[in-house]
Amino acid sequence: MDNSSGVGVLDKAALVLSALESGPATLAGLVGATGLARPTAHRLAVALEHHRMVARDMQGRFILGPRLSELAAAAGEDRLLATAGPVLTHLRDVTGESAQLYRRQGDMRICVAAAERLSGLRDTVPVGSTLPMKAGSSAQILMAWEEPERLHRGLQGARFTATALSGVRRRGWAQSIGEREPGVASVSAPVRGPSNRVVASVSVSGPIERLTRHPGRMHAQAVIDAAARLSEALRRTS
């Protein structure tokens, strides 16, 4: 192999994973694609399956495993956080309000980055805070593009409706007025990964007295621009 690392077993495992990149493969297909001896291909595929880097489909063929998606998501989060600081700071400076970045974690959303308004009355959400997926503009964003079954489950007990989320998808941003917390308004937009899946939500939030009861009119474009910058950074480094 021209691209040998000098560690034979890893090179062969990489061959197996690369062969599966194009789709499911039987053992014979793996042998043909990799040039490995049949016992070697089988041993490596089964070992990779043990570590969830390889799995089997309904026909028993080898496919790429779920662990690879988990690692890719973790790498994407690192890239997202590396880019988030300056983007959120700029968003805060442009809008004059606190800016946050949220990711979904099960039935909650977690604030993974923030830039607080420097003075005056503000909505403070410390990094690491977990908030429910039932209320708030960021919750709407993280829910709106979910698969139908998960969307249906998530709407049970939510402060927003399926009709509201349809509007969010059409506009490309969400707003909330006193939905998560009385007296607080917010505007959010989706951050998309390389596959165009929504991976996070960018938000600005503050008192209704400043954001008014129509916060989207004031800040939707700035929030959309910030989300687009983060989405572009994820695409660029994928």
WOQUITA-V230954 format. One line per field, one symbol per residue. burial: + if it has 16 or more other ideal C-beta (glycine too) atoms within 10 Angstrom, else -. A space follows every 50 residues. Layout:
BEGIN
burial=???
END
This chain:
BEGIN
burial=-----------++++++-++---++---+++-++-+---++--++--+-- --+++-----++-++--+-------++-++--++--++-+++-+++++++ ++++----+-+++++++----++-+-----+-++++++++++++-+---- ---++--+-+---++--+----+++++-++---++++++++++----+++ ++++++---++---++-+++-+++-++++++-++----
END
